[in-house]
Amino acid sequence: MARTADHGGGVRSLRVPIPDNPLGYTLVYVVDTDRGPVLVDTGWDDPASWDALTEGLAACGTSAAEIHGVVVTHHHPDHHGLSGRVRETSGAWIALHAADTAIVRRTRETRPERWSTYMADKLAAAGAPEEHLAPLRAPRARGRGSLPGLSPALPDREIVPGELLDLPGRRLRAVWTPGHTPGHVCLHLEEEHPAGLPGHGRLFSGDHLLPKITPHIGLYEDPDEVTVTDPLGDYLDSLERVGRLAPAEVLPAHQHTFTDAPGRVRQLLAHHEDRLTGLLALLTAPLTPWRLAERMEWNRPWEQISYGSRHIAVAEAEAHLRRLVKLGRAEAVAGSDPVAYVAV
């Protein structure tokens, strides 16, 4: 039985499973328009996920062949993965922010060995031990896909921040919320809440604002990028923008819908400030990003964190370090190799 929910006002959701992932599923939203249903995200590209999507659409009284368009909050495979198959089935357009479209294009064009070399060099610069780097440098790594073995669909429409999307009969405005990815967008449905809840419309929040989870904020991955970005700073700024919208209800991509977006924003801002303060306490002595990640608090001990998840943890440590450096609260130790950081 497909697991669906009717949120009123021509908006429904269905659960699309994510293989072997503790998140469990992506909430895909079906928005009725005057030209047919439009999806907000599509879920992971996997046969079981496709079956769940098609069964859920049938339970919502429609089908993949009837989809008019797909609006993707960000490029990650649990959101964008099935977009191409939906387009093949229905002829639907796919819309994505330009910054994430650039990542999709690069993912499709970059040779697998380039990604392996890039990741190995990046982790070495962060202070990863040789035993962790060895699998990335092994010949077999060159046969792997550029990013999780996937070839994501190129979108054919651009989501422009601040503008209404072309959804006949609906007012859905794009809100650029970088941080989780450089092109992440939330989507503000500027229509009265069907249940009359106080606030300003509803917000499809993707992975930007979740009821119980703190979204991962790491470094933006780009083998050819030389600009020093500040993803955590981007995220905190865009959190405040979303808080000022004060939607009546938030429709996230994981877990469940919720109200009081400003309150949740305040919680996340406080969480990251506490995180930064805690890292400063660890940086009383110089630490590489890897050593810092080993000492940070995670949902399980470092020894139990899987190989791939350690990459994510180190990226998060680096994002917080960049924020501390930008704020003048930490600095790189001159002459250290790999680079270590210390509190100022």
C-alpha positions as CSV (number, residue, x, y, z in Angstrom):
1,M,0.0,0.0,0.0
2,A,1.4,3.4,-1.1
3,R,1.9,5.8,1.8
4,T,0.4,9.1,0.8
5,A,-1.0,12.2,2.6
6,D,-3.4,14.9,1.5
7,H,-2.3,18.3,2.8
8,G,-5.2,20.2,1.3
9,G,-5.4,22.9,-1.3
10,G,-4.3,20.6,-4.1
11,V,-1.1,19.4,-2.4
12,R,-0.3,15.8,-1.6
13,S,2.8,13.9,-0.6
14,L,4.1,10.4,-1.0
15,R,7.1,8.5,0.4
16,V,9.8,7.4,-1.9
17,P,12.3,5.1,-0.2
18,I,16.1,5.8,-0.1
19,P,18.0,2.5,-0.4
20,D,20.1,1.6,2.7
21,N,19.8,5.0,4.3
22,P,18.7,5.8,7.8
23,L,16.6,8.7,6.5
24,G,14.2,6.1,5.1
25,Y,12.5,8.0,2.5
26,T,12.1,11.3,0.6
27,L,8.7,13.1,0.7
28,V,7.8,13.9,-2.9
29,Y,5.0,16.5,-3.2
30,V,2.4,16.5,-5.9
31,V,1.0,20.0,-6.6
32,D,-2.1,20.3,-8.8
33,T,-1.9,23.0,-11.5
34,D,-4.2,24.1,-14.3
35,R,-1.9,22.1,-16.7
36,G,-1.6,18.9,-14.7
37,P,0.3,17.8,-11.6
38,V,3.8,19.1,-10.8
39,L,6.3,17.3,-8.6
40,V,8.5,18.9,-6.0
41,D,11.5,16.5,-6.0
42,T,11.3,12.9,-7.2
43,G,13.3,10.5,-5.0
44,W,16.2,8.2,-5.5
45,D,16.9,6.4,-8.9
46,D,16.2,2.8,-7.9
47,P,13.7,0.3,-9.1
48,A,12.0,0.0,-5.7
49,S,11.9,3.8,-5.5
50,W,10.3,4.1,-8.9
51,D,7.7,1.5,-8.0
52,A,6.9,3.5,-4.8
53,L,6.7,6.7,-6.8
54,T,4.3,5.3,-9.4
55,E,2.2,3.6,-6.8
56,G,2.0,6.8,-4.8
57,L,1.0,8.8,-7.8
58,A,-1.8,6.3,-8.6
59,A,-3.0,6.6,-5.0
60,C,-3.1,10.4,-5.6
61,G,-5.3,9.8,-8.7
62,T,-2.6,10.5,-11.3
63,S,0.4,8.8,-12.9
64,A,3.9,9.5,-14.0
65,A,2.7,9.9,-17.6
66,E,0.5,12.8,-16.5
67,I,3.2,14.9,-14.8
68,H,3.5,18.4,-16.2
69,G,6.8,19.4,-14.6
70,V,9.4,18.6,-11.9
71,V,10.7,21.3,-9.5
72,V,13.9,20.1,-7.9
73,T,14.9,21.7,-4.6
74,H,18.6,20.6,-5.0
75,H,20.7,18.2,-7.0
76,H,21.2,15.4,-4.4
77,P,20.2,12.0,-5.7
78,D,17.4,11.4,-3.2
79,H,15.7,14.5,-4.6
80,H,16.8,14.6,-8.3
81,G,17.4,11.0,-9.0
82,L,14.2,10.0,-10.7
83,S,13.6,13.3,-12.5
84,G,15.0,12.0,-15.8
85,R,12.8,8.9,-15.7
86,V,9.7,11.0,-15.0
87,R,10.6,13.2,-18.0
88,E,11.1,10.2,-20.2
89,T,7.7,8.9,-19.2
90,S,5.7,12.1,-19.5
91,G,7.7,14.7,-21.4
92,A,7.7,16.9,-18.2
93,W,10.1,19.8,-17.9
94,I,12.7,19.8,-15.1
95,A,13.6,23.0,-13.2
96,L,16.7,23.5,-11.0
97,H,18.8,26.4,-9.7
98,A,21.7,27.4,-12.0
99,A,24.3,26.7,-9.3
100,D,23.1,23.1,-8.9
101,T,22.7,22.7,-12.7
102,A,26.4,23.4,-13.0
103,I,27.1,20.6,-10.5
104,V,24.9,18.2,-12.5
105,R,26.7,19.1,-15.7
106,R,30.1,18.6,-14.1
107,T,29.0,15.3,-12.6
108,R,28.0,14.0,-16.1
109,E,31.2,15.3,-17.8
110,T,34.0,14.7,-15.3
111,R,35.9,11.4,-15.6
112,P,35.7,9.0,-12.6
113,E,39.4,9.1,-12.1
114,R,39.3,12.9,-11.8
115,W,36.9,12.6,-8.9
116,S,39.0,9.9,-7.2
117,T,42.1,12.0,-7.4
118,Y,40.3,15.1,-6.3
119,M,38.9,13.4,-3.2
120,A,42.2,11.8,-2.3
121,D,44.0,15.1,-2.6
122,K,41.3,16.9,-0.7
123,L,41.3,14.4,2.2
124,A,45.1,14.4,2.3
125,A,45.1,18.2,2.7
126,A,42.7,17.7,5.5
127,G,45.1,15.4,7.3
128,A,43.5,12.0,6.6
129,P,45.8,9.0,7.3
130,E,47.3,7.0,4.5
131,E,45.2,4.0,5.2
132,H,42.0,6.0,4.6
133,L,43.4,7.4,1.3
134,A,44.6,4.1,-0.1
135,P,41.2,2.9,-1.5
136,L,40.7,6.2,-3.3
137,R,44.2,5.9,-4.9
138,A,43.8,2.2,-5.8
139,P,43.3,1.4,-9.6
140,R,39.8,0.1,-8.9
141,A,38.7,3.5,-7.7
142,R,39.1,4.8,-11.3
143,G,36.4,2.6,-12.5
144,R,33.8,4.0,-10.1
145,G,31.1,6.6,-11.2
146,S,31.9,10.2,-10.7
147,L,29.4,10.7,-7.9
148,P,27.6,7.7,-6.4
149,G,27.7,6.0,-9.8
150,L,24.9,8.2,-11.1
151,S,24.3,10.3,-14.2
152,P,21.7,12.8,-13.2
153,A,19.3,14.4,-15.7
154,L,20.2,17.8,-17.0
155,P,17.3,20.2,-16.3
156,D,15.7,22.2,-19.1
157,R,14.4,25.1,-17.0
158,E,16.2,27.4,-14.5
159,I,14.7,28.3,-11.1
160,V,15.3,32.0,-10.7
161,P,15.4,33.2,-7.0
162,G,12.6,35.6,-6.2
163,E,10.5,34.8,-9.2
164,L,7.3,32.8,-9.5
165,L,7.6,29.5,-11.2
166,D,5.5,28.8,-14.3
167,L,2.7,26.9,-12.6
168,P,-0.6,27.9,-14.1
169,G,-3.2,28.6,-11.4
170,R,-0.6,28.5,-8.5
171,R,1.7,31.1,-6.9
172,L,4.9,29.3,-6.1
173,R,7.9,31.5,-5.6
174,A,11.6,30.4,-5.5
175,V,13.6,31.3,-2.4
176,W,17.3,30.7,-2.8
177,T,18.7,29.0,0.3
178,P,22.3,28.0,-0.3
179,G,24.3,26.0,2.3
180,H,23.3,22.3,2.0
181,T,24.1,22.8,-1.7
182,P,25.0,26.0,-3.5
183,G,21.8,26.0,-5.5
184,H,19.3,24.7,-2.9
185,V,15.9,26.4,-3.1
186,C,12.9,26.5,-0.9
187,L,9.5,27.1,-2.6
188,H,7.0,29.4,-1.1
189,L,3.4,28.7,-1.9
190,E,1.9,32.1,-1.6
191,E,-1.6,31.0,-1.0
192,E,-3.9,31.0,2.0
193,H,-3.4,27.9,4.1
194,P,-6.3,25.4,3.4
195,A,-6.9,24.9,7.1
196,G,-6.7,28.6,7.9
197,L,-3.5,28.4,10.0
198,P,-1.9,31.8,10.7
199,G,1.1,32.7,8.7
200,H,2.2,33.4,5.2
201,G,1.3,30.4,2.9
202,R,3.3,27.2,3.0
203,L,7.0,26.4,2.4
204,F,8.4,23.4,0.6
205,S,11.7,23.4,2.4
206,G,13.7,20.5,0.8
207,D,16.6,19.7,3.1
208,H,17.0,23.3,4.3
209,L,14.6,23.3,7.2
210,L,13.7,19.9,8.8
211,P,11.7,19.4,12.0
212,K,14.2,17.2,13.9
213,I,17.4,16.9,11.8
214,T,20.2,19.4,11.4
215,P,21.0,19.3,7.6
216,H,24.6,18.5,6.6
217,I,26.6,21.5,5.8
218,G,29.9,20.6,4.2
219,L,32.1,22.1,1.5
220,Y,30.8,22.6,-2.0
221,E,32.5,19.9,-4.1
222,D,34.1,21.1,-7.2
223,P,37.5,19.8,-8.6
224,D,38.0,23.0,-10.6
225,E,36.8,25.6,-8.2
226,V,39.4,27.9,-6.7
227,T,37.1,30.4,-4.9
228,V,37.1,29.9,-1.1
229,T,33.4,29.6,-0.3
230,D,31.6,29.8,3.1
231,P,28.8,27.2,3.0
232,L,27.9,27.5,6.7
233,G,27.7,31.3,6.4
234,D,25.5,30.8,3.4
235,Y,23.3,28.5,5.3
236,L,22.9,30.7,8.4
237,D,22.1,33.7,6.2
238,S,19.5,31.8,4.3
239,L,18.0,30.4,7.5
240,E,17.3,33.9,8.6
241,R,15.6,34.7,5.3
242,V,13.3,31.7,5.7
243,G,12.5,32.7,9.3
244,R,11.4,36.1,8.2
245,L,8.9,34.5,5.7
246,A,7.1,33.0,8.7
247,P,5.0,30.5,6.7
248,A,2.0,28.9,8.3
249,E,3.4,25.4,7.6
250,V,6.6,23.8,6.4
251,L,6.5,20.9,4.1
252,P,10.0,19.3,4.3
253,A,11.6,16.6,2.2
254,H,12.1,14.3,5.2
255,Q,10.3,13.4,8.4
256,H,7.0,15.3,8.6
257,T,5.3,18.7,8.1
258,F,5.5,21.2,11.0
259,T,4.6,24.8,12.0
260,D,6.5,27.6,13.7
261,A,9.3,27.9,11.1
262,P,10.8,30.9,13.0
263,G,11.1,28.8,16.1
264,R,12.9,26.0,14.3
265,V,15.2,28.6,12.6
266,R,16.1,29.9,16.0
267,Q,16.9,26.4,17.2
268,L,19.2,25.8,14.2
269,L,21.0,29.1,14.6
270,A,21.6,28.4,18.2
271,H,22.8,24.8,17.4
272,H,25.5,26.1,15.0
273,E,26.6,28.8,17.3
274,D,27.0,26.2,20.1
275,R,28.9,24.0,17.6
276,L,31.3,26.8,16.7
277,T,31.9,27.6,20.4
278,G,32.6,23.9,21.1
279,L,35.1,23.7,18.2
280,L,36.9,26.7,19.5
281,A,37.4,24.9,22.8
282,L,38.9,22.0,20.8
283,L,41.2,24.3,18.9
284,T,43.2,25.5,21.9
285,A,45.9,23.3,20.3
286,P,46.4,23.1,16.5
287,L,44.3,20.5,14.8
288,T,43.9,19.4,11.1
289,P,40.3,19.2,9.9
290,W,40.6,15.4,10.1
291,R,41.8,15.5,13.8
292,L,39.1,18.0,14.6
293,A,36.4,15.7,13.0
294,E,37.7,12.8,15.2
295,R,37.1,14.9,18.3
296,M,33.7,16.4,17.3
297,E,30.4,15.0,18.7
298,W,28.5,12.9,16.2
299,N,25.5,10.6,16.6
300,R,27.9,7.7,17.3
301,P,31.6,7.3,18.2
302,W,34.2,8.0,15.5
303,E,35.3,4.4,15.4
304,Q,31.7,3.4,14.4
305,I,31.4,5.9,11.6
306,S,31.7,4.3,8.2
307,Y,34.4,5.0,5.6
308,G,32.1,7.1,3.4
309,S,30.5,8.9,6.3
310,R,33.9,10.1,7.5
311,H,34.2,12.1,4.3
312,I,31.0,13.8,5.2
313,A,32.1,14.5,8.8
314,V,35.4,16.0,7.6
315,A,33.6,18.2,5.1
316,E,31.4,19.5,7.9
317,A,34.4,20.1,10.1
318,E,36.0,22.1,7.3
319,A,32.8,24.1,6.7
320,H,32.8,25.1,10.4
321,L,36.5,25.9,10.3
322,R,36.0,28.2,7.3
323,R,33.3,30.0,9.2
324,L,35.5,30.5,12.2
325,V,38.4,31.8,10.0
326,K,36.0,34.2,8.2
327,L,34.8,35.5,11.6
328,G,38.4,36.0,12.8
329,R,37.9,33.4,15.6
330,A,40.4,30.9,14.2
331,E,43.4,30.9,11.9
332,A,45.6,28.5,10.0
333,V,49.0,27.7,11.6
334,A,51.7,29.1,9.3
335,G,53.9,26.4,7.8
336,S,51.7,23.5,8.9
337,D,51.4,20.7,6.4
338,P,48.7,19.4,6.3
339,V,47.2,22.7,7.4
340,A,46.2,22.8,11.1
341,Y,44.0,25.5,12.7
342,V,44.0,27.1,16.1
343,A,41.6,29.4,17.9
344,V,42.5,33.0,18.0
